[in-house]
């Protein structure tokens, strides 16, 4: 009978999470320094790069540490843990960005949001005050970090489910008796 080798789970999950987090911070800094951090498409680009990197790392983990085969559960668990580690790193960076590096960036985000609201013809002027009041409460460094720490694991779980479904590769069952 073939003996299964135990794959290094926690170490690899933490390393992959660290890689994902560092790449996320790096992309954010690049967009910040070129003055594009308030653009909507930046989040989509960062998300796509993060997902592509996660897929690559999961394939590497499956092929190197699991002998080319992995169950859905194995792929889901490591992708989820790596995503949560990455979320924690990104949240810490976000807090530092908005409180230390550039405290005025939050005001820029508010201005961009207000302009979008006011240029949207479907929003009546009578609703502006209420919208701006809610936006004021939700556009603080602490609130943004808190929401990323709450929503990050949820979003990571959804992404991990999808990635695991595509990356899993079941070992063939030998029919020889």
C-alpha positions as a printed Julia matrix, in Angstrom:
177×3 Matrix{Float64}:
   0.0    0.0     0.0
   1.24   3.46   -0.9
   2.1    5.77    1.99
   0.77   9.34    1.88
   3.23  12.11    2.67
   1.79  14.88    4.8
   1.95  18.17    2.9
   3.14  21.3     4.73
  -0.16  23.13    5.09
   0.26  26.01    7.55
   3.69  27.08    6.41
   2.63  27.17    2.77
  -0.69  28.86    3.54
   1.12  31.61    5.46
   3.76  32.01    2.75
   1.11  32.22    0.02
  -0.92  34.68    2.08
   2.21  36.77    2.59
   2.93  36.73   -1.14
  -0.66  37.72   -1.98
  -0.62  40.48    0.66
   2.71  41.91   -0.5
   1.59  41.94   -4.14
  -1.66  43.65   -3.1
   0.24  46.32   -1.15
   2.73  46.75   -3.99
  -0.04  47.28   -6.57
  -1.78  49.72   -4.26
   1.44  51.7    -3.82
   2.07  51.75   -7.57
  -1.42  53.11   -8.23
  -1.04  55.56   -5.34
   2.25  56.96   -6.66
   0.91  57.39  -10.19
  -2.15  59.16   -8.81
  -4.74  56.56   -9.77
  -5.73  55.22   -6.35
  -9.19  56.83   -6.46
 -10.12  55.28   -9.83
 -12.73  52.5    -9.81
 -10.93  50.27  -12.32
  -7.88  50.01  -10.02
  -9.77  47.64   -7.72
 -10.74  45.42  -10.64
  -7.15  45.23  -11.89
  -5.84  44.47   -8.38
  -8.52  41.82   -7.88
  -7.77  40.14  -11.21
  -4.03  40.07  -10.47
  -4.74  38.65   -6.99
  -6.99  35.89   -8.34
  -4.51  34.99  -11.09
  -1.7   34.81   -8.53
  -3.85  32.7    -6.2
  -4.6   30.24   -9.02
  -0.89  30.0    -9.85
   0.06  29.42   -6.19
  -2.64  26.77   -5.74
  -1.5   24.89   -8.84
   2.08  25.04   -7.55
   0.99  23.74   -4.14
  -0.96  20.89   -5.72
   1.87  19.89   -8.03
   4.82  20.32   -5.66
   3.44  19.39   -2.25
   0.55  17.09   -3.07
   2.06  15.06   -5.91
  -0.14  16.57   -8.61
  -3.43  15.59   -6.98
  -5.61  17.49   -4.52
  -9.14  17.28   -3.25
 -11.57  20.17   -3.33
 -11.27  20.48    0.46
  -7.47  20.73    0.37
  -7.54  23.44   -2.29
 -10.38  25.35   -0.64
  -8.74  25.35    2.79
  -5.32  26.56    1.7
  -6.81  29.19   -0.64
  -9.07  30.47    2.14
  -6.28  30.68    4.74
  -3.93  32.39    2.25
  -6.7   34.85    1.37
  -7.39  35.68    5.01
  -3.69  36.25    5.71
  -3.56  38.5     2.66
  -6.63  40.41    3.88
  -5.01  41.07    7.25
  -1.86  42.4     5.57
  -3.89  44.58    3.21
  -6.03  45.93    6.07
  -2.94  46.86    8.1
  -1.48  48.6     5.05
  -4.78  50.42    4.41
  -4.86  51.74    7.95
  -1.27  52.95    7.67
  -1.97  54.52    4.26
  -5.01  56.48    5.48
  -3.6   57.51    8.86
   0.17  57.9     8.36
   1.2   57.98    4.7
  -1.61  60.17    3.32
  -4.4   61.17    5.73
  -5.78  63.47    3.02
  -6.5   60.54    0.7
  -9.81  59.89    2.46
 -10.9   63.44    1.63
  -9.98  62.84   -2.02
 -12.07  59.68   -2.02
 -15.01  61.61   -0.56
 -14.7   64.34   -3.21
 -14.64  61.78   -6.03
 -17.68  60.02   -4.54
 -19.59  63.29   -4.1
 -18.9   64.24   -7.73
 -20.21  60.87   -8.93
 -23.33  61.21   -6.8
 -24.05  64.74   -7.99
 -23.49  63.84  -11.65
 -25.87  60.88  -11.43
 -29.18  62.1   -12.83
 -31.09  59.21  -11.22
 -30.37  60.54   -7.7
 -32.68  63.42   -6.75
 -31.1   66.46   -5.09
 -33.34  65.97   -2.07
 -31.37  62.8    -1.22
 -27.9   64.4    -1.35
 -27.75  65.39    2.32
 -28.73  61.94    3.53
 -26.27  60.22    1.18
 -23.42  62.57    2.12
 -24.13  62.09    5.82
 -23.96  58.29    5.5
 -20.85  58.57    3.34
 -19.17  60.76    5.98
 -19.68  58.03    8.62
 -18.43  55.26    6.34
 -15.41  57.01    4.92
 -12.98  56.79    7.8
  -9.82  54.71    8.06
 -11.19  52.68   10.96
 -14.52  51.95    9.24
 -12.81  50.96    5.97
 -10.39  48.62    7.75
 -13.17  47.13    9.88
 -15.29  46.42    6.81
 -12.35  44.9     4.93
 -11.68  42.58    7.88
 -15.36  41.57    7.94
 -15.97  41.28    4.2
 -12.48  40.01    3.27
 -12.98  36.48    4.62
 -16.43  36.27    3.0
 -15.09  37.34   -0.39
 -12.05  35.09    0.05
 -14.32  32.14    0.81
 -16.27  32.71   -2.42
 -13.06  33.05   -4.43
 -11.56  29.99   -2.71
 -14.67  27.94   -3.56
 -14.4   28.87   -7.23
 -10.62  28.41   -7.43
 -10.78  25.06   -5.6
 -13.46  23.8    -7.96
 -11.17  24.4   -10.94
  -7.81  23.47   -9.38
  -8.8   20.21   -7.66
  -7.53  17.09   -9.33
  -8.67  13.78   -7.94
  -6.29  10.85   -7.95
  -7.41   8.12  -10.36
  -8.73   4.96   -8.73
  -6.77   1.86   -9.82
  -9.05  -0.93  -11.05
  -6.34  -3.61  -10.87
  -7.13  -6.38   -8.39
